[in-house]
Amino acid sequence: MGATLQDAEEDFLVNPLDLIEQIVLAHDWPFDRTSEREIAAEVSGRWCDYRLYFSWREDVQALHFTCAFDVRVPAEKSKEVHSLLAMINEKLWLGHFDLWTEEGLPLFRHALLLRGTSGLAVEQMEDLVDIAITESERFYPAFQYVVWGGKSPQEAMASSILETVGEA
C-alpha cells in the first residue's frame, strides 16, 4: 500500500521545540532542553520569575505549554485558591489557570493542536508566551492576597482587576 496524504502531512510537520529553542536562544532566556519532547525556560516578570515548560506530543501533534510562578500554596489554602482559580478562569479567553497540586504551584496552561498545519509559527509562540506572562502578572497579586494576605477569593479578585483610569 502506498503513502497517504496523512503520512505526507505527518512527515512535513517538524518538532516545534526546535523553533521554540531558537526563539528562547534569541531572547537569551535561561533554558534546558531535557529531551526531544521537552524544553523549559525562565523569564523574568514584574512580580517574579516565570518558568515556561513546553512539551511536544508527536502522537497527537499537540504542543502543551505551562507558565508556572513561584507562589507556594499551602494545603490549608487549597480550597480558597481553587475558588480563586474558577473566578480567574471566567475572565480568560485563551488558556486557563490550574494548581499543580503535587508542587503547590499555580500555573497558566494551554495546548496547541498542530495537526493539519505546516507547524508552529513564530507569532503563535510569541503570542502564547505574551498572553501567559500578561495574565500571570495580572493575577499574581490575587494569589498573594489569598495565600499570604488572608483575603477571600472575592476580595482578591476585586483588588487584582481594578484598573487605574486617567493619570495622577
MIPALUM-985325 format. One record per atom (N, C-alpha, C): residue in one letter; residue number from 1; atom name; x, y, z. Coordinates in steps of 0.1 Angstrom, whole numbers, padded with zeros to 4 digits, m for minus. Example, Ala and Ser with C-alpha at 12.3 -4.5 7.8 and 13.67 -1.06 7.14 Angstrom:
<sites>
 aa   i at    c1    c2    c3
  A   1  N  0132 m0057  0078
  A   1 CA  0123 m0045  0078
  A   1  C  0132 m0033  0078
  S   2  N  0128 m0022  0071
  S   2 CA  0137 m0011  0071
  S   2  C  0129  0000  0079
</sites>
This chain:
<sites>
 aa   i at    c1    c2    c3
  M   1  N  0008 m0012  0000
  M   1 CA  0000  0000  0000
  M   1  C  0009  0012  0000
  G   2  N  0006  0023 m0008
  G   2 CA  0014  0035 m0009
  G   2  C  0012  0044  0002
  A   3  N  0020  0055  0002
  A   3 CA  0019  0065  0012
  A   3  C  0006  0073  0011
  T   4  N  0000  0077  0022
  T   4 CA m0012  0085  0021
  T   4  C m0009  0100  0023
  L   5  N m0019  0108  0020
  L   5 CA m0017  0122  0022
  L   5  C m0015  0125  0037
  Q   6  N m0021  0118  0046
  Q   6 CA m0019  0119  0060
  Q   6  C m0004  0117  0064
  D   7  N  0002  0106  0058
  D   7 CA  0016  0103  0060
  D   7  C  0025  0115  0056
  A   8  N  0021  0120  0044
  A   8 CA  0029  0132  0039
  A   8  C  0028  0144  0049
  E   9  N  0016  0146  0054
  E   9 CA  0014  0157  0063
  E   9  C  0022  0155  0076
  E  10  N  0022  0143  0081
  E  10 CA  0029  0140  0094
  E  10  C  0044  0141  0092
  D  11  N  0050  0137  0080
  D  11 CA  0064  0139  0077
  D  11  C  0068  0153  0076
  F  12  N  0058  0162  0071
  F  12 CA  0061  0176  0069
  F  12  C  0062  0184  0082
  L  13  N  0054  0180  0092
  L  13 CA  0054  0187  0105
  L  13  C  0066  0184  0113
  V  14  N  0074  0194  0116
  V  14 CA  0086  0193  0123
  V  14  C  0084  0195  0138
  N  15  N  0093  0191  0146
  N  15 CA  0092  0192  0160
  N  15  C  0092  0207  0164
  P  16  N  0081  0212  0169
  P  16 CA  0080  0227  0172
  P  16  C  0090  0231  0183
  L  17  N  0095  0222  0191
  L  17 CA  0105  0225  0201
  L  17  C  0118  0231  0195
  D  18  N  0121  0226  0183
  D  18 CA  0133  0232  0176
  D  18  C  0131  0247  0174
  L  19  N  0119  0251  0170
  L  19 CA  0117  0265  0168
  L  19  C  0117  0273  0181
  I  20  N  0110  0267  0191
  I  20 CA  0110  0273  0205
  I  20  C  0124  0275  0210
  E  21  N  0133  0265  0208
  E  21 CA  0147  0266  0213
  E  21  C  0153  0278  0206
  Q  22  N  0151  0280  0193
  Q  22 CA  0157  0291  0186
  Q  22  C  0152  0305  0192
  I  23  N  0139  0305  0194
  I  23 CA  0133  0317  0200
  I  23  C  0139  0320  0214
  V  24  N  0139  0310  0222
  V  24 CA  0145  0311  0236
  V  24  C  0159  0316  0235
  L  25  N  0167  0310  0226
  L  25 CA  0181  0315  0224
  L  25  C  0182  0329  0220
  A  26  N  0173  0333  0211
  A  26 CA  0173  0347  0206
  A  26  C  0169  0357  0217
  H  27  N  0161  0353  0227
  H  27 CA  0157  0362  0238
  H  27  C  0167  0361  0249
  D  28  N  0177  0352  0248
  D  28 CA  0187  0350  0258
  D  28  C  0181  0346  0272
  W  29  N  0170  0338  0271
  W  29 CA  0164  0332  0283
  W  29  C  0171  0320  0288
  P  30  N  0174  0318  0301
  P  30 CA  0180  0305  0305
  P  30  C  0170  0294  0302
  F  31  N  0176  0283  0297
  F  31 CA  0167  0272  0293
  F  31  C  0174  0258  0295
  D  32  N  0166  0248  0294
  D  32 CA  0171  0234  0295
  D  32  C  0163  0226  0285
  R  33  N  0169  0220  0276
  R  33 CA  0162  0211  0266
  R  33  C  0165  0197  0271
  T  34  N  0155  0192  0279
  T  34 CA  0157  0179  0286
  T  34  C  0156  0167  0277
  S  35  N  0149  0169  0265
  S  35 CA  0147  0158  0256
  S  35  C  0142  0163  0243
  E  36  N  0139  0155  0233
  E  36 CA  0133  0159  0221
  E  36  C  0119  0163  0223
  R  37  N  0113  0160  0235
  R  37 CA  0099  0162  0237
  R  37  C  0097  0174  0247
  E  38  N  0107  0179  0254
  E  38 CA  0105  0189  0264
  E  38  C  0116  0199  0264
  I  39  N  0112  0212  0267
  I  39 CA  0121  0223  0269
  I  39  C  0115  0231  0280
  A  40  N  0124  0237  0289
  A  40 CA  0120  0246  0300
  A  40  C  0128  0258  0299
  A  41  N  0122  0270  0301
  A  41 CA  0129  0282  0301
  A  41  C  0124  0291  0313
  E  42  N  0132  0301  0315
  E  42 CA  0128  0310  0326
  E  42  C  0128  0325  0321
  V  43  N  0117  0332  0325
  V  43 CA  0115  0346  0320
  V  43  C  0113  0354  0333
  S  44  N  0119  0366  0334
  S  44 CA  0117  0375  0345
  S  44  C  0105  0383  0342
  G  45  N  0097  0384  0353
  G  45 CA  0085  0393  0352
  G  45  C  0086  0404  0362
  R  46  N  0075  0411  0363
  R  46 CA  0074  0422  0373
  R  46  C  0074  0417  0387
  W  47  N  0066  0406  0390
  W  47 CA  0064  0401  0403
  W  47  C  0074  0390  0407
  C  48  N  0078  0382  0397
  C  48 CA  0087  0370  0400
  C  48  C  0092  0365  0386
  D  49  N  0100  0354  0387
  D  49 CA  0105  0347  0375
  D  49  C  0094  0337  0372
  Y  50  N  0092  0335  0359
  Y  50 CA  0082  0326  0354
  Y  50  C  0089  0314  0348
  R  51  N  0085  0302  0351
  R  51 CA  0091  0290  0344
  R  51  C  0082  0285  0333
  L  52  N  0087  0286  0321
  L  52 CA  0079  0281  0309
  L  52  C  0083  0267  0306
  Y  53  N  0073  0259  0304
  Y  53 CA  0075  0245  0300
  Y  53  C  0068  0242  0287
  F  54  N  0075  0236  0278
  F  54 CA  0068  0232  0265
  F  54  C  0070  0217  0264
  S  55  N  0060  0210  0260
  S  55 CA  0060  0196  0259
  S  55  C  0054  0192  0245
  W  56  N  0061  0184  0237
  W  56 CA  0056  0181  0224
  W  56  C  0051  0166  0224
  R  57  N  0038  0164  0220
  R  57 CA  0033  0150  0219
  R  57  C  0031  0148  0204
  E  58  N  0041  0141  0198
  E  58 CA  0040  0138  0184
  E  58  C  0028  0129  0180
  D  59  N  0024  0120  0189
  D  59 CA  0013  0111  0186
  D  59  C  0000  0118  0183
  V  60  N m0002  0129  0190
  V  60 CA m0014  0137  0188
  V  60  C m0011  0150  0182
  Q  61  N  0001  0153  0179
  Q  61 CA  0006  0165  0173
  Q  61  C  0001  0177  0180
  A  62  N  0004  0177  0193
  A  62 CA  0000  0188  0202
  A  62  C  0012  0193  0210
  L  63  N  0012  0206  0212
  L  63 CA  0022  0213  0220
  L  63  C  0015  0217  0233
  H  64  N  0020  0212  0244
  H  64 CA  0014  0216  0257
  H  64  C  0024  0226  0263
  F  65  N  0018  0237  0269
  F  65 CA  0025  0248  0274
  F  65  C  0021  0251  0288
  T  66  N  0030  0253  0297
  T  66 CA  0026  0258  0311
  T  66  C  0036  0270  0314
  C  67  N  0030  0279  0322
  C  67 CA  0038  0290  0327
  C  67  C  0035  0290  0342
  A  68  N  0045  0286  0350
  A  68 CA  0044  0285  0365
  A  68  C  0051  0297  0372
  F  69  N  0045  0301  0383
  F  69 CA  0051  0311  0391
  F  69  C  0052  0307  0405
  D  70  N  0062  0312  0412
  D  70 CA  0065  0308  0425
  D  70  C  0057  0314  0436
  V  71  N  0045  0309  0437
  V  71 CA  0036  0312  0449
  V  71  C  0033  0298  0454
  R  72  N  0039  0294  0464
  R  72 CA  0036  0281  0470
  R  72  C  0023  0282  0478
  V  73  N  0014  0273  0474
  V  73 CA  0001  0272  0480
  V  73  C  0001  0262  0491
  P  74  N  0000  0266  0504
  P  74 CA m0001  0256  0515
  P  74  C m0014  0248  0513
  A  75  N m0014  0236  0518
  A  75 CA m0026  0227  0517
  A  75  C m0038  0233  0523
  E  76  N m0037  0240  0534
  E  76 CA m0048  0246  0541
  E  76  C m0054  0258  0533
  K  77  N m0048  0263  0522
  K  77 CA m0053  0274  0514
  K  77  C m0058  0268  0501
  S  78  N m0057  0255  0499
  S  78 CA m0061  0249  0486
  S  78  C m0075  0252  0482
  K  79  N m0085  0251  0491
  K  79 CA m0099  0253  0488
  K  79  C m0101  0268  0483
  E  80  N m0095  0277  0490
  E  80 CA m0097  0291  0486
  E  80  C m0090  0294  0473
  V  81  N m0079  0288  0470
  V  81 CA m0072  0290  0458
  V  81  C m0080  0284  0446
  H  82  N m0086  0272  0448
  H  82 CA m0094  0267  0438
  H  82  C m0106  0275  0435
  S  83  N m0112  0282  0445
  S  83 CA m0123  0291  0442
  S  83  C m0118  0303  0434
  L  84  N m0106  0308  0438
  L  84 CA m0099  0319  0430
  L  84  C m0097  0315  0416
  L  85  N m0092  0303  0414
  L  85 CA m0089  0298  0400
  L  85  C m0102  0298  0392
  A  86  N m0113  0294  0397
  A  86 CA m0125  0294  0390
  A  86  C m0129  0308  0386
  M  87  N m0128  0318  0395
  M  87 CA m0131  0332  0391
  M  87  C m0122  0337  0381
  I  88  N m0109  0334  0382
  I  88 CA m0099  0339  0372
  I  88  C m0102  0333  0359
  N  89  N m0105  0320  0358
  N  89 CA m0107  0314  0345
  N  89  C m0119  0319  0338
  E  90  N m0129  0324  0345
  E  90 CA m0140  0330  0339
  E  90  C m0137  0343  0331
  K  91  N m0125  0349  0335
  K  91 CA m0121  0361  0328
  K  91  C m0112  0359  0316
  L  92  N m0107  0347  0314
  L  92 CA m0098  0344  0304
  L  92  C m0105  0339  0291
  W  93  N m0099  0343  0280
  W  93 CA m0104  0339  0267
  W  93  C m0095  0328  0261
  L  94  N m0083  0327  0265
  L  94 CA m0074  0317  0260
  L  94  C m0066  0311  0271
  G  95  N m0065  0298  0272
  G  95 CA m0058  0291  0283
  G  95  C m0066  0291  0296
  H  96  N m0059  0286  0306
  H  96 CA m0066  0286  0319
  H  96  C m0055  0285  0330
  F  97  N m0059  0289  0342
  F  97 CA m0050  0287  0353
  F  97  C m0054  0274  0361
  D  98  N m0044  0268  0366
  D  98 CA m0046  0255  0373
  D  98  C m0037  0255  0385
  L  99  N m0038  0245  0394
  L  99 CA m0029  0243  0405
  L  99  C m0022  0230  0404
  W 100  N m0009  0230  0403
  W 100 CA m0001  0218  0403
  W 100  C m0001  0213  0417
  T 101  N m0010  0205  0421
  T 101 CA m0012  0200  0435
  T 101  C  0001  0195  0441
  E 102  N  0008  0186  0433
  E 102 CA  0020  0180  0438
  E 102  C  0030  0190  0443
  E 103  N  0032  0201  0436
  E 103 CA  0042  0211  0440
  E 103  C  0035  0223  0447
  G 104  N  0022  0224  0446
  G 104 CA  0015  0236  0452
  G 104  C  0018  0249  0444
  L 105  N  0019  0248  0431
  L 105 CA  0022  0259  0423
  L 105  C  0011  0263  0414
  P 106  N  0006  0275  0413
  P 106 CA m0003  0279  0403
  P 106  C  0004  0280  0390
  L 107  N m0003  0277  0379
  L 107 CA  0003  0278  0366
  L 107  C m0008  0281  0355
  F 108  N m0003  0288  0345
  F 108 CA m0012  0290  0333
  F 108  C m0009  0279  0323
  R 109  N m0020  0273  0317
  R 109 CA m0018  0262  0308
  R 109  C m0026  0265  0295
  H 110  N m0020  0259  0284
  H 110 CA m0027  0259  0272
  H 110  C m0021  0249  0263
  A 111  N m0028  0243  0253
  A 111 CA m0023  0234  0244
  A 111  C m0026  0238  0230
  L 112  N m0017  0237  0220
  L 112 CA m0019  0240  0206
  L 112  C m0020  0227  0198
  L 113  N m0030  0225  0191
  L 113 CA m0031  0213  0182
  L 113  C m0025  0218  0169
  L 114  N m0015  0210  0164
  L 114 CA m0009  0214  0152
  L 114  C m0011  0204  0140
  R 115  N m0019  0194  0142
  R 115 CA m0023  0185  0131
  R 115  C m0029  0193  0120
  G 116  N m0025  0190  0108
  G 116 CA m0031  0197  0096
  G 116  C m0025  0210  0093
  T 117  N m0015  0214  0101
  T 117 CA m0008  0227  0098
  T 117  C  0006  0224  0093
  S 118  N  0013  0235  0089
  S 118 CA  0027  0233  0085
  S 118  C  0036  0234  0097
  G 119  N  0031  0236  0109
  G 119 CA  0039  0236  0121
  G 119  C  0036  0249  0129
  L 120  N  0044  0250  0139
  L 120 CA  0042  0262  0148
  L 120  C  0048  0274  0142
  A 121  N  0041  0285  0142
  A 121 CA  0046  0298  0137
  A 121  C  0053  0306  0148
  V 122  N  0063  0313  0145
  V 122 CA  0069  0322  0155
  V 122  C  0059  0331  0162
  E 123  N  0050  0336  0154
  E 123 CA  0040  0345  0160
  E 123  C  0031  0338  0170
  Q 124  N  0028  0325  0167
  Q 124 CA  0019  0318  0177
  Q 124  C  0027  0316  0190
  M 125  N  0039  0312  0189
  M 125 CA  0047  0310  0202
  M 125  C  0049  0323  0209
  E 126  N  0052  0334  0202
  E 126 CA  0053  0347  0209
  E 126  C  0040  0352  0216
  D 127  N  0029  0350  0209
  D 127 CA  0016  0353  0214
  D 127  C  0013  0345  0226
  L 128  N  0015  0332  0226
  L 128 CA  0013  0323  0237
  L 128  C  0020  0327  0249
  V 129  N  0033  0330  0248
  V 129 CA  0041  0334  0259
  V 129  C  0037  0348  0264
  D 130  N  0034  0357  0255
  D 130 CA  0030  0370  0259
  D 130  C  0017  0370  0267
  I 131  N  0007  0362  0262
  I 131 CA m0006  0360  0269
  I 131  C m0004  0354  0283
  A 132  N  0004  0344  0284
  A 132 CA  0007  0337  0297
  A 132  C  0013  0346  0307
  I 133  N  0023  0354  0302
  I 133 CA  0030  0363  0312
  I 133  C  0021  0374  0316
  T 134  N  0014  0380  0306
  T 134 CA  0005  0391  0309
  T 134  C m0006  0387  0319
  E 135  N m0012  0375  0317
  E 135 CA m0023  0371  0326
  E 135  C m0017  0367  0339
  S 136  N m0005  0361  0339
  S 136 CA  0001  0357  0352
  S 136  C  0005  0370  0360
  E 137  N  0010  0380  0354
  E 137 CA  0013  0393  0360
  E 137  C  0000  0399  0365
  R 138  N m0011  0398  0358
  R 138 CA m0023  0404  0361
  R 138  C m0029  0398  0374
  F 139  N m0028  0385  0375
  F 139 CA m0035  0378  0386
  F 139  C m0025  0373  0397
  Y 140  N m0012  0376  0396
  Y 140 CA m0002  0372  0406
  Y 140  C m0006  0378  0420
  P 141  N m0010  0391  0420
  P 141 CA m0014  0397  0433
  P 141  C m0026  0390  0440
  A 142  N m0035  0385  0431
  A 142 CA m0047  0378  0437
  A 142  C m0043  0366  0444
  F 143  N m0033  0358  0439
  F 143 CA m0028  0346  0446
  F 143  C m0022  0350  0459
  Q 144  N m0014  0361  0459
  Q 144 CA m0007  0366  0471
  Q 144  C m0017  0370  0481
  Y 145  N m0028  0377  0477
  Y 145 CA m0038  0381  0487
  Y 145  C m0044  0370  0494
  V 146  N m0047  0359  0486
  V 146 CA m0054  0347  0492
  V 146  C m0044  0339  0500
  V 147  N m0032  0336  0495
  V 147 CA m0023  0327  0502
  V 147  C m0016  0334  0514
  W 148  N m0012  0346  0513
  W 148 CA m0005  0353  0523
  W 148  C m0012  0364  0530
  G 149  N m0022  0370  0523
  G 149 CA m0028  0382  0528
  G 149  C m0041  0379  0536
  G 150  N m0045  0367  0536
  G 150 CA m0057  0363  0543
  G 150  C m0070  0368  0537
  K 151  N m0070  0372  0525
  K 151 CA m0082  0377  0518
  K 151  C m0090  0366  0512
  S 152  N m0103  0368  0511
  S 152 CA m0111  0358  0504
  S 152  C m0109  0359  0489
  P 153  N m0112  0348  0482
  P 153 CA m0111  0349  0467
  P 153  C m0118  0361  0461
  Q 154  N m0130  0364  0466
  Q 154 CA m0137  0375  0460
  Q 154  C m0130  0388  0463
  E 155  N m0125  0390  0475
  E 155 CA m0117  0403  0478
  E 155  C m0104  0403  0469
  A 156  N m0098  0392  0468
  A 156 CA m0085  0392  0460
  A 156  C m0088  0395  0445
  M 157  N m0099  0390  0440
  M 157 CA m0103  0393  0426
  M 157  C m0106  0408  0424
  A 158  N m0114  0413  0433
  A 158 CA m0118  0427  0433
  A 158  C m0105  0436  0433
  S 159  N m0096  0432  0441
  S 159 CA m0083  0440  0442
  S 159  C m0074  0439  0429
  S 160  N m0074  0427  0424
  S 160 CA m0065  0425  0413
  S 160  C m0070  0430  0399
  I 161  N m0083  0431  0398
  I 161 CA m0088  0436  0385
  I 161  C m0092  0450  0384
  L 162  N m0089  0458  0395
  L 162 CA m0091  0472  0395
  L 162  C m0081  0478  0385
  E 163  N m0086  0486  0376
  E 163 CA m0077  0492  0366
  E 163  C m0077  0507  0369
  T 164  N m0066  0513  0368
  T 164 CA m0065  0528  0371
  T 164  C m0070  0535  0358
  V 165  N m0078  0545  0361
  V 165 CA m0084  0553  0350
  V 165  C m0078  0567  0351
  G 166  N m0073  0572  0340
  G 166 CA m0067  0586  0340
  G 166  C m0053  0586  0345
  E 167  N m0048  0598  0348
  E 167 CA m0034  0599  0353
  E 167  C m0034  0607  0365
  A 168  N m0024  0604  0374
  A 168 CA m0023  0611  0387
  A 168  C m0015  0623  0385
</sites>
